Amino acid sequence: MIHVISVSKSYIHRGNHRHRHGTKKHWHMYYVDDDGKFKTKRISSLEAVYYKALKLHRYRYICINCGFKFIALVKSHKDAVECPYCT
């Protein structure tokens, strides 16, 4: 299962060099895989609409019971989150 972090347009060959005047941007999906590694994948414009709906946000939470800070990937700030240290 992948966790989509962002979907945006960017250049294929990015880096610290200037792009030519006629270069085009393409859709890319930025995600975290099961191993916890951050990855990028080039996608089509139709896939971009689909993956934007699946996009998750990284929010920081503090557990009321144990007081630990942790980061959770949730769709909305209103979603219920369980502490990984207490459970």
Distance bins in CASP14 RR format, pairs under 12 A and 6 or more apart:
PFRMAT RR
TARGET T0000
AUTHOR 0000-0000-0000
RMODE 2
METHOD distances of the structure
MODEL  1
1 31 0 0 0 0 0 1 0 0 0 0 0
1 32 0 0 0 0 1 0 0 0 0 0 0
1 33 0 0 0 0 1 0 0 0 0 0 0
1 34 1 0 0 1 0 0 0 0 0 0 0
1 35 0 0 0 0 0 1 0 0 0 0 0
1 36 0 0 0 0 0 1 0 0 0 0 0
1 54 0 0 0 0 0 1 0 0 0 0 0
1 56 0 0 0 0 0 1 0 0 0 0 0
1 73 0 0 0 0 0 1 0 0 0 0 0
2 29 0 0 0 0 1 0 0 0 0 0 0
2 30 0 0 0 0 0 1 0 0 0 0 0
2 31 1 0 1 0 0 0 0 0 0 0 0
2 32 1 0 0 1 0 0 0 0 0 0 0
2 33 1 0 1 0 0 0 0 0 0 0 0
2 34 1 0 0 1 0 0 0 0 0 0 0
2 35 0 0 0 0 0 1 0 0 0 0 0
2 36 0 0 0 0 1 0 0 0 0 0 0
2 37 0 0 0 0 0 1 0 0 0 0 0
2 38 0 0 0 0 0 1 0 0 0 0 0
2 39 0 0 0 0 1 0 0 0 0 0 0
2 40 0 0 0 0 0 1 0 0 0 0 0
2 41 0 0 0 0 1 0 0 0 0 0 0
2 43 0 0 0 0 0 1 0 0 0 0 0
2 51 0 0 0 0 1 0 0 0 0 0 0
2 54 0 0 0 0 1 0 0 0 0 0 0
2 55 0 0 0 0 0 1 0 0 0 0 0
2 56 0 0 0 0 1 0 0 0 0 0 0
2 73 0 0 0 0 0 1 0 0 0 0 0
3 29 0 0 0 0 0 1 0 0 0 0 0
3 30 0 0 0 0 0 1 0 0 0 0 0
3 31 1 0 0 1 0 0 0 0 0 0 0
3 32 1 0 1 0 0 0 0 0 0 0 0
3 33 0 0 0 0 1 0 0 0 0 0 0
3 34 0 0 0 0 1 0 0 0 0 0 0
3 35 0 0 0 0 0 1 0 0 0 0 0
3 36 0 0 0 0 1 0 0 0 0 0 0
3 37 0 0 0 0 0 1 0 0 0 0 0
3 38 0 0 0 0 0 1 0 0 0 0 0
3 39 0 0 0 0 0 1 0 0 0 0 0
3 51 0 0 0 0 0 1 0 0 0 0 0
3 54 0 0 0 0 1 0 0 0 0 0 0
3 55 0 0 0 0 1 0 0 0 0 0 0
3 56 1 0 1 0 0 0 0 0 0 0 0
3 57 0 0 0 0 0 1 0 0 0 0 0
3 58 0 0 0 0 1 0 0 0 0 0 0
3 71 0 0 0 0 0 1 0 0 0 0 0
3 72 0 0 0 0 0 1 0 0 0 0 0
3 73 1 0 1 0 0 0 0 0 0 0 0
3 74 0 0 0 0 0 1 0 0 0 0 0
3 75 0 0 0 0 0 1 0 0 0 0 0
4 28 0 0 0 0 0 1 0 0 0 0 0
4 29 1 0 0 1 0 0 0 0 0 0 0
4 30 1 0 0 1 0 0 0 0 0 0 0
4 31 1 0 1 0 0 0 0 0 0 0 0
4 32 0 0 0 0 1 0 0 0 0 0 0
4 33 0 0 0 0 0 1 0 0 0 0 0
4 38 0 0 0 0 0 1 0 0 0 0 0
4 39 0 0 0 0 0 1 0 0 0 0 0
4 40 0 0 0 0 0 1 0 0 0 0 0
4 41 0 0 0 0 1 0 0 0 0 0 0
4 43 0 0 0 0 0 1 0 0 0 0 0
4 47 0 0 0 0 0 1 0 0 0 0 0
4 48 0 0 0 0 0 1 0 0 0 0 0
4 50 0 0 0 0 1 0 0 0 0 0 0
4 51 1 0 1 0 0 0 0 0 0 0 0
4 52 0 0 0 0 1 0 0 0 0 0 0
4 53 0 0 0 0 1 0 0 0 0 0 0
4 54 1 0 1 0 0 0 0 0 0 0 0
4 55 1 0 1 0 0 0 0 0 0 0 0
4 56 1 0 0 1 0 0 0 0 0 0 0
4 57 0 0 0 0 0 1 0 0 0 0 0
4 58 0 0 0 0 0 1 0 0 0 0 0
4 73 0 0 0 0 1 0 0 0 0 0 0
4 75 0 0 0 0 0 1 0 0 0 0 0
5 28 0 0 0 0 0 1 0 0 0 0 0
5 29 0 0 0 0 1 0 0 0 0 0 0
5 30 1 0 1 0 0 0 0 0 0 0 0
5 31 1 0 1 0 0 0 0 0 0 0 0
5 32 1 0 0 1 0 0 0 0 0 0 0
5 33 0 0 0 0 0 1 0 0 0 0 0
5 36 0 0 0 0 0 1 0 0 0 0 0
5 37 0 0 0 0 0 1 0 0 0 0 0
5 38 1 0 0 1 0 0 0 0 0 0 0
5 39 0 0 0 0 1 0 0 0 0 0 0
5 40 0 0 0 0 1 0 0 0 0 0 0
5 41 0 0 0 0 0 1 0 0 0 0 0
5 51 0 0 0 0 0 1 0 0 0 0 0
5 52 0 0 0 0 0 1 0 0 0 0 0
5 54 0 0 0 0 0 1 0 0 0 0 0
5 55 1 0 0 1 0 0 0 0 0 0 0
5 56 1 0 0 1 0 0 0 0 0 0 0
5 57 0 0 0 0 1 0 0 0 0 0 0
5 58 1 0 0 1 0 0 0 0 0 0 0
5 71 0 0 0 0 0 1 0 0 0 0 0
5 73 0 0 0 0 1 0 0 0 0 0 0
6 27 0 0 0 0 0 1 0 0 0 0 0
6 28 0 0 0 0 1 0 0 0 0 0 0
6 29 1 0 0 1 0 0 0 0 0 0 0
6 30 1 0 1 0 0 0 0 0 0 0 0
6 31 0 0 0 0 1 0 0 0 0 0 0
6 32 0 0 0 0 0 1 0 0 0 0 0
6 38 0 0 0 0 0 1 0 0 0 0 0
6 39 0 0 0 0 0 1 0 0 0 0 0
6 40 0 0 0 0 1 0 0 0 0 0 0
6 41 0 0 0 0 0 1 0 0 0 0 0
6 43 0 0 0 0 0 1 0 0 0 0 0
6 48 0 0 0 0 0 1 0 0 0 0 0
6 51 0 0 0 0 1 0 0 0 0 0 0
6 52 0 0 0 0 1 0 0 0 0 0 0
6 54 0 0 0 0 0 1 0 0 0 0 0
6 55 1 0 0 1 0 0 0 0 0 0 0
6 56 0 0 0 0 1 0 0 0 0 0 0
6 57 0 0 0 0 1 0 0 0 0 0 0
6 58 0 0 0 0 0 1 0 0 0 0 0
7 26 0 0 0 0 0 1 0 0 0 0 0
7 27 1 0 0 1 0 0 0 0 0 0 0
7 28 1 0 0 1 0 0 0 0 0 0 0
7 29 1 0 1 0 0 0 0 0 0 0 0
7 30 1 0 0 1 0 0 0 0 0 0 0
7 31 0 0 0 0 1 0 0 0 0 0 0
7 40 0 0 0 0 0 1 0 0 0 0 0
7 41 0 0 0 0 0 1 0 0 0 0 0
7 42 0 0 0 0 0 1 0 0 0 0 0
7 43 1 0 0 1 0 0 0 0 0 0 0
7 44 0 0 0 0 0 1 0 0 0 0 0
7 45 0 0 0 0 0 1 0 0 0 0 0
7 46 0 0 0 0 0 1 0 0 0 0 0
7 47 0 0 0 0 1 0 0 0 0 0 0
7 48 1 0 1 0 0 0 0 0 0 0 0
7 49 0 0 0 0 1 0 0 0 0 0 0
7 50 0 0 0 0 1 0 0 0 0 0 0
7 51 1 0 1 0 0 0 0 0 0 0 0
7 52 1 0 1 0 0 0 0 0 0 0 0
7 53 0 0 0 0 1 0 0 0 0 0 0
7 54 0 0 0 0 1 0 0 0 0 0 0
7 55 1 0 0 1 0 0 0 0 0 0 0
7 56 0 0 0 0 0 1 0 0 0 0 0
8 14 0 0 0 0 0 1 0 0 0 0 0
8 25 0 0 0 0 1 0 0 0 0 0 0
8 26 0 0 0 0 0 1 0 0 0 0 0
8 27 1 0 0 1 0 0 0 0 0 0 0
8 28 1 0 0 1 0 0 0 0 0 0 0
8 29 0 0 0 0 1 0 0 0 0 0 0
8 30 1 0 0 1 0 0 0 0 0 0 0
8 40 0 0 0 0 0 1 0 0 0 0 0
8 42 0 0 0 0 0 1 0 0 0 0 0
8 43 0 0 0 0 0 1 0 0 0 0 0
8 48 0 0 0 0 1 0 0 0 0 0 0
8 51 0 0 0 0 0 1 0 0 0 0 0
8 52 0 0 0 0 1 0 0 0 0 0 0
8 55 0 0 0 0 0 1 0 0 0 0 0
9 23 0 0 0 0 0 1 0 0 0 0 0
9 24 0 0 0 0 1 0 0 0 0 0 0
9 25 1 0 1 0 0 0 0 0 0 0 0
9 26 1 0 0 1 0 0 0 0 0 0 0
9 27 1 0 1 0 0 0 0 0 0 0 0
9 28 1 0 0 1 0 0 0 0 0 0 0
9 29 0 0 0 0 0 1 0 0 0 0 0
9 30 0 0 0 0 0 1 0 0 0 0 0
9 42 0 0 0 0 0 1 0 0 0 0 0
9 43 0 0 0 0 0 1 0 0 0 0 0
9 45 0 0 0 0 1 0 0 0 0 0 0
9 48 0 0 0 0 1 0 0 0 0 0 0
9 52 0 0 0 0 0 1 0 0 0 0 0
10 19 0 0 0 0 0 1 0 0 0 0 0
10 23 0 0 0 0 0 1 0 0 0 0 0
10 24 0 0 0 0 0 1 0 0 0 0 0
10 25 1 0 1 0 0 0 0 0 0 0 0
10 26 1 0 0 1 0 0 0 0 0 0 0
10 27 0 0 0 0 1 0 0 0 0 0 0
10 28 1 0 1 0 0 0 0 0 0 0 0
10 29 0 0 0 0 0 1 0 0 0 0 0
10 30 0 0 0 0 1 0 0 0 0 0 0
10 40 0 0 0 0 1 0 0 0 0 0 0
10 41 0 0 0 0 0 1 0 0 0 0 0
10 42 0 0 0 0 1 0 0 0 0 0 0
10 43 0 0 0 0 0 1 0 0 0 0 0
10 48 0 0 0 0 0 1 0 0 0 0 0
11 17 0 0 0 0 1 0 0 0 0 0 0
11 18 0 0 0 0 0 1 0 0 0 0 0
11 19 1 0 1 0 0 0 0 0 0 0 0
11 20 0 0 0 0 0 1 0 0 0 0 0
11 22 0 0 0 0 0 1 0 0 0 0 0
11 23 1 0 0 1 0 0 0 0 0 0 0
11 24 0 0 0 0 1 0 0 0 0 0 0
11 25 1 0 1 0 0 0 0 0 0 0 0
11 26 1 0 0 1 0 0 0 0 0 0 0
11 27 0 0 0 0 0 1 0 0 0 0 0
11 28 0 0 0 0 1 0 0 0 0 0 0
11 42 0 0 0 0 0 1 0 0 0 0 0
12 19 0 0 0 0 1 0 0 0 0 0 0
12 23 0 0 0 0 1 0 0 0 0 0 0
12 24 0 0 0 0 1 0 0 0 0 0 0
12 25 0 0 0 0 1 0 0 0 0 0 0
12 26 1 0 1 0 0 0 0 0 0 0 0
12 27 0 0 0 0 0 1 0 0 0 0 0
12 28 0 0 0 0 1 0 0 0 0 0 0
12 40 0 0 0 0 0 1 0 0 0 0 0
12 42 1 0 0 1 0 0 0 0 0 0 0
13 19 0 0 0 0 1 0 0 0 0 0 0
13 20 0 0 0 0 0 1 0 0 0 0 0
13 23 0 0 0 0 1 0 0 0 0 0 0
13 24 0 0 0 0 0 1 0 0 0 0 0
13 25 0 0 0 0 0 1 0 0 0 0 0
13 26 0 0 0 0 0 1 0 0 0 0 0
13 42 0 0 0 0 0 1 0 0 0 0 0
14 23 0 0 0 0 0 1 0 0 0 0 0
14 25 0 0 0 0 1 0 0 0 0 0 0
14 26 0 0 0 0 0 1 0 0 0 0 0
14 28 0 0 0 0 1 0 0 0 0 0 0
14 40 0 0 0 0 1 0 0 0 0 0 0
14 42 0 0 0 0 0 1 0 0 0 0 0
17 23 0 0 0 0 0 1 0 0 0 0 0
19 25 0 0 0 0 1 0 0 0 0 0 0
25 42 0 0 0 0 0 1 0 0 0 0 0
25 45 0 0 0 0 0 1 0 0 0 0 0
25 48 0 0 0 0 0 1 0 0 0 0 0
26 40 0 0 0 0 0 1 0 0 0 0 0
26 41 0 0 0 0 0 1 0 0 0 0 0
26 42 1 0 1 0 0 0 0 0 0 0 0
26 43 0 0 0 0 1 0 0 0 0 0 0
26 44 0 0 0 0 1 0 0 0 0 0 0
26 45 0 0 0 0 1 0 0 0 0 0 0
26 47 0 0 0 0 0 1 0 0 0 0 0
26 48 0 0 0 0 1 0 0 0 0 0 0
27 40 0 0 0 0 0 1 0 0 0 0 0
27 41 0 0 0 0 1 0 0 0 0 0 0
27 42 1 0 0 1 0 0 0 0 0 0 0
27 43 1 0 1 0 0 0 0 0 0 0 0
27 44 1 0 0 1 0 0 0 0 0 0 0
27 45 1 0 1 0 0 0 0 0 0 0 0
27 46 0 0 0 0 1 0 0 0 0 0 0
27 47 1 0 0 1 0 0 0 0 0 0 0
27 48 1 0 1 0 0 0 0 0 0 0 0
27 49 0 0 0 0 1 0 0 0 0 0 0
27 50 0 0 0 0 0 1 0 0 0 0 0
27 51 0 0 0 0 1 0 0 0 0 0 0
27 52 0 0 0 0 1 0 0 0 0 0 0
28 39 0 0 0 0 0 1 0 0 0 0 0
28 40 1 0 1 0 0 0 0 0 0 0 0
28 41 1 0 0 1 0 0 0 0 0 0 0
28 42 1 0 1 0 0 0 0 0 0 0 0
28 43 1 0 0 1 0 0 0 0 0 0 0
28 44 0 0 0 0 0 1 0 0 0 0 0
28 45 0 0 0 0 0 1 0 0 0 0 0
28 47 0 0 0 0 0 1 0 0 0 0 0
28 48 0 0 0 0 1 0 0 0 0 0 0
28 51 0 0 0 0 0 1 0 0 0 0 0
29 38 0 0 0 0 0 1 0 0 0 0 0
29 39 0 0 0 0 1 0 0 0 0 0 0
29 40 1 0 0 1 0 0 0 0 0 0 0
29 41 1 0 1 0 0 0 0 0 0 0 0
29 42 1 0 0 1 0 0 0 0 0 0 0
29 43 1 0 1 0 0 0 0 0 0 0 0
29 44 0 0 0 0 0 1 0 0 0 0 0
29 45 0 0 0 0 0 1 0 0 0 0 0
29 47 1 0 0 1 0 0 0 0 0 0 0
29 48 1 0 0 1 0 0 0 0 0 0 0
29 49 0 0 0 0 0 1 0 0 0 0 0
29 50 0 0 0 0 1 0 0 0 0 0 0
29 51 1 0 1 0 0 0 0 0 0 0 0
29 52 0 0 0 0 1 0 0 0 0 0 0
29 54 0 0 0 0 1 0 0 0 0 0 0
29 55 0 0 0 0 1 0 0 0 0 0 0
30 37 0 0 0 0 0 1 0 0 0 0 0
30 38 1 0 0 1 0 0 0 0 0 0 0
30 39 1 0 0 1 0 0 0 0 0 0 0
30 40 1 0 1 0 0 0 0 0 0 0 0
30 41 0 0 0 0 1 0 0 0 0 0 0
30 42 0 0 0 0 0 1 0 0 0 0 0
30 43 0 0 0 0 0 1 0 0 0 0 0
30 48 0 0 0 0 0 1 0 0 0 0 0
30 51 0 0 0 0 1 0 0 0 0 0 0
30 52 0 0 0 0 0 1 0 0 0 0 0
30 55 0 0 0 0 1 0 0 0 0 0 0
30 56 0 0 0 0 0 1 0 0 0 0 0
30 58 0 0 0 0 0 1 0 0 0 0 0
31 37 0 0 0 0 1 0 0 0 0 0 0
31 38 1 0 0 1 0 0 0 0 0 0 0
31 39 1 0 1 0 0 0 0 0 0 0 0
31 40 1 0 0 1 0 0 0 0 0 0 0
31 41 1 0 0 1 0 0 0 0 0 0 0
31 43 0 0 0 0 0 1 0 0 0 0 0
31 51 0 0 0 0 1 0 0 0 0 0 0
31 54 0 0 0 0 1 0 0 0 0 0 0
31 55 0 0 0 0 1 0 0 0 0 0 0
31 56 0 0 0 0 1 0 0 0 0 0 0
31 73 0 0 0 0 0 1 0 0 0 0 0
32 38 1 0 1 0 0 0 0 0 0 0 0
32 39 1 0 0 1 0 0 0 0 0 0 0
32 40 0 0 0 0 0 1 0 0 0 0 0
32 41 0 0 0 0 0 1 0 0 0 0 0
32 55 0 0 0 0 0 1 0 0 0 0 0
32 56 0 0 0 0 1 0 0 0 0 0 0
32 58 0 0 0 0 1 0 0 0 0 0 0
32 71 0 0 0 0 0 1 0 0 0 0 0
32 73 1 0 0 1 0 0 0 0 0 0 0
33 39 1 0 1 0 0 0 0 0 0 0 0
33 40 0 0 0 0 0 1 0 0 0 0 0
33 41 0 0 0 0 0 1 0 0 0 0 0
36 73 0 0 0 0 0 1 0 0 0 0 0
38 58 0 0 0 0 0 1 0 0 0 0 0
41 47 0 0 0 0 1 0 0 0 0 0 0
41 48 0 0 0 0 0 1 0 0 0 0 0
41 51 0 0 0 0 1 0 0 0 0 0 0
42 48 0 0 0 0 0 1 0 0 0 0 0
42 51 0 0 0 0 0 1 0 0 0 0 0
43 49 0 0 0 0 1 0 0 0 0 0 0
43 50 0 0 0 0 1 0 0 0 0 0 0
43 51 1 0 0 1 0 0 0 0 0 0 0
43 52 0 0 0 0 0 1 0 0 0 0 0
43 54 0 0 0 0 0 1 0 0 0 0 0
44 50 0 0 0 0 1 0 0 0 0 0 0
44 51 0 0 0 0 0 1 0 0 0 0 0
45 51 0 0 0 0 0 1 0 0 0 0 0
45 52 0 0 0 0 0 1 0 0 0 0 0
46 52 0 0 0 0 0 1 0 0 0 0 0
47 53 0 0 0 0 0 1 0 0 0 0 0
47 54 0 0 0 0 0 1 0 0 0 0 0
48 54 0 0 0 0 0 1 0 0 0 0 0
48 55 0 0 0 0 0 1 0 0 0 0 0
49 55 0 0 0 0 0 1 0 0 0 0 0
52 75 0 0 0 0 0 1 0 0 0 0 0
53 75 0 0 0 0 1 0 0 0 0 0 0
54 73 0 0 0 0 0 1 0 0 0 0 0
54 75 0 0 0 0 1 0 0 0 0 0 0
55 73 0 0 0 0 0 1 0 0 0 0 0
55 74 0 0 0 0 0 1 0 0 0 0 0
55 75 1 0 0 1 0 0 0 0 0 0 0
55 76 0 0 0 0 0 1 0 0 0 0 0
56 71 0 0 0 0 0 1 0 0 0 0 0
56 72 0 0 0 0 1 0 0 0 0 0 0
56 73 1 0 1 0 0 0 0 0 0 0 0
56 74 1 0 0 1 0 0 0 0 0 0 0
56 75 1 0 1 0 0 0 0 0 0 0 0
56 76 0 0 0 0 1 0 0 0 0 0 0
56 77 0 0 0 0 0 1 0 0 0 0 0
56 79 0 0 0 0 1 0 0 0 0 0 0
57 71 0 0 0 0 0 1 0 0 0 0 0
57 72 0 0 0 0 1 0 0 0 0 0 0
57 73 1 0 0 1 0 0 0 0 0 0 0
57 74 1 0 0 1 0 0 0 0 0 0 0
57 75 1 0 0 1 0 0 0 0 0 0 0
57 76 1 0 0 1 0 0 0 0 0 0 0
57 77 1 0 0 1 0 0 0 0 0 0 0
57 78 0 0 0 0 0 1 0 0 0 0 0
57 79 0 0 0 0 1 0 0 0 0 0 0
57 81 0 0 0 0 0 1 0 0 0 0 0
58 70 0 0 0 0 0 1 0 0 0 0 0
58 71 1 0 1 0 0 0 0 0 0 0 0
58 72 1 0 0 1 0 0 0 0 0 0 0
58 73 1 0 1 0 0 0 0 0 0 0 0
58 74 0 0 0 0 1 0 0 0 0 0 0
58 75 0 0 0 0 0 1 0 0 0 0 0
58 77 0 0 0 0 0 1 0 0 0 0 0
58 81 0 0 0 0 0 1 0 0 0 0 0
59 69 0 0 0 0 0 1 0 0 0 0 0
59 70 0 0 0 0 1 0 0 0 0 0 0
59 71 1 0 0 1 0 0 0 0 0 0 0
59 72 1 0 1 0 0 0 0 0 0 0 0
59 73 0 0 0 0 1 0 0 0 0 0 0
59 74 1 0 0 1 0 0 0 0 0 0 0
59 75 0 0 0 0 0 1 0 0 0 0 0
59 76 0 0 0 0 1 0 0 0 0 0 0
59 77 1 0 0 1 0 0 0 0 0 0 0
59 78 0 0 0 0 0 1 0 0 0 0 0
59 79 0 0 0 0 1 0 0 0 0 0 0
59 81 1 0 0 1 0 0 0 0 0 0 0
60 68 0 0 0 0 0 1 0 0 0 0 0
60 69 1 0 0 1 0 0 0 0 0 0 0
60 70 1 0 0 1 0 0 0 0 0 0 0
60 71 1 0 1 0 0 0 0 0 0 0 0
60 72 0 0 0 0 1 0 0 0 0 0 0
60 73 0 0 0 0 0 1 0 0 0 0 0
60 74 0 0 0 0 0 1 0 0 0 0 0
60 77 0 0 0 0 0 1 0 0 0 0 0
60 81 0 0 0 0 0 1 0 0 0 0 0
61 67 0 0 0 0 1 0 0 0 0 0 0
61 68 0 0 0 0 1 0 0 0 0 0 0
61 69 1 0 0 1 0 0 0 0 0 0 0
61 70 1 0 1 0 0 0 0 0 0 0 0
61 71 1 0 0 1 0 0 0 0 0 0 0
61 72 1 0 1 0 0 0 0 0 0 0 0
61 73 0 0 0 0 0 1 0 0 0 0 0
61 74 0 0 0 0 1 0 0 0 0 0 0
61 77 0 0 0 0 1 0 0 0 0 0 0
61 79 0 0 0 0 0 1 0 0 0 0 0
61 80 0 0 0 0 0 1 0 0 0 0 0
61 81 1 0 1 0 0 0 0 0 0 0 0
61 82 0 0 0 0 1 0 0 0 0 0 0
61 83 1 0 0 1 0 0 0 0 0 0 0
61 84 0 0 0 0 0 1 0 0 0 0 0
61 85 0 0 0 0 0 1 0 0 0 0 0
61 86 0 0 0 0 0 1 0 0 0 0 0
62 68 1 0 0 1 0 0 0 0 0 0 0
62 69 1 0 1 0 0 0 0 0 0 0 0
62 70 0 0 0 0 1 0 0 0 0 0 0
62 71 0 0 0 0 0 1 0 0 0 0 0
62 72 0 0 0 0 0 1 0 0 0 0 0
62 81 0 0 0 0 0 1 0 0 0 0 0
62 83 0 0 0 0 1 0 0 0 0 0 0
62 85 0 0 0 0 0 1 0 0 0 0 0
63 69 1 0 0 1 0 0 0 0 0 0 0
63 70 1 0 0 1 0 0 0 0 0 0 0
63 72 0 0 0 0 0 1 0 0 0 0 0
63 81 0 0 0 0 1 0 0 0 0 0 0
63 82 0 0 0 0 1 0 0 0 0 0 0
63 83 1 1 0 0 0 0 0 0 0 0 0
63 84 0 0 0 0 1 0 0 0 0 0 0
63 85 1 0 0 1 0 0 0 0 0 0 0
63 86 1 0 0 1 0 0 0 0 0 0 0
63 87 0 0 0 0 0 1 0 0 0 0 0
64 81 0 0 0 0 0 1 0 0 0 0 0
64 82 0 0 0 0 0 1 0 0 0 0 0
64 83 0 0 0 0 1 0 0 0 0 0 0
64 85 0 0 0 0 0 1 0 0 0 0 0
64 86 0 0 0 0 1 0 0 0 0 0 0
65 82 0 0 0 0 0 1 0 0 0 0 0
65 83 1 0 0 1 0 0 0 0 0 0 0
65 85 0 0 0 0 1 0 0 0 0 0 0
65 86 1 0 1 0 0 0 0 0 0 0 0
65 87 0 0 0 0 0 1 0 0 0 0 0
66 82 0 0 0 0 0 1 0 0 0 0 0
66 83 1 0 0 1 0 0 0 0 0 0 0
66 84 0 0 0 0 0 1 0 0 0 0 0
66 85 1 0 1 0 0 0 0 0 0 0 0
66 86 1 0 1 0 0 0 0 0 0 0 0
66 87 0 0 0 0 0 1 0 0 0 0 0
67 83 0 0 0 0 1 0 0 0 0 0 0
67 85 0 0 0 0 1 0 0 0 0 0 0
67 86 0 0 0 0 1 0 0 0 0 0 0
68 83 1 0 0 1 0 0 0 0 0 0 0
68 84 0 0 0 0 1 0 0 0 0 0 0
68 85 1 0 1 0 0 0 0 0 0 0 0
68 86 0 0 0 0 1 0 0 0 0 0 0
68 87 0 0 0 0 0 1 0 0 0 0 0
69 83 0 0 0 0 0 1 0 0 0 0 0
69 84 0 0 0 0 0 1 0 0 0 0 0
69 85 0 0 0 0 1 0 0 0 0 0 0
70 81 0 0 0 0 1 0 0 0 0 0 0
70 82 0 0 0 0 1 0 0 0 0 0 0
70 83 1 0 0 1 0 0 0 0 0 0 0
70 84 1 0 1 0 0 0 0 0 0 0 0
70 85 1 0 0 1 0 0 0 0 0 0 0
70 86 0 0 0 0 0 1 0 0 0 0 0
70 87 0 0 0 0 0 1 0 0 0 0 0
71 81 0 0 0 0 0 1 0 0 0 0 0
71 83 0 0 0 0 0 1 0 0 0 0 0
71 84 0 0 0 0 1 0 0 0 0 0 0
72 79 0 0 0 0 1 0 0 0 0 0 0
72 80 0 0 0 0 0 1 0 0 0 0 0
72 81 1 0 1 0 0 0 0 0 0 0 0
72 82 0 0 0 0 1 0 0 0 0 0 0
72 83 0 0 0 0 1 0 0 0 0 0 0
72 84 0 0 0 0 1 0 0 0 0 0 0
73 79 0 0 0 0 1 0 0 0 0 0 0
73 81 0 0 0 0 1 0 0 0 0 0 0
73 84 0 0 0 0 0 1 0 0 0 0 0
74 80 0 0 0 0 1 0 0 0 0 0 0
74 81 1 0 0 1 0 0 0 0 0 0 0
74 82 0 0 0 0 0 1 0 0 0 0 0
75 81 0 0 0 0 0 1 0 0 0 0 0
81 87 0 0 0 0 0 1 0 0 0 0 0
END
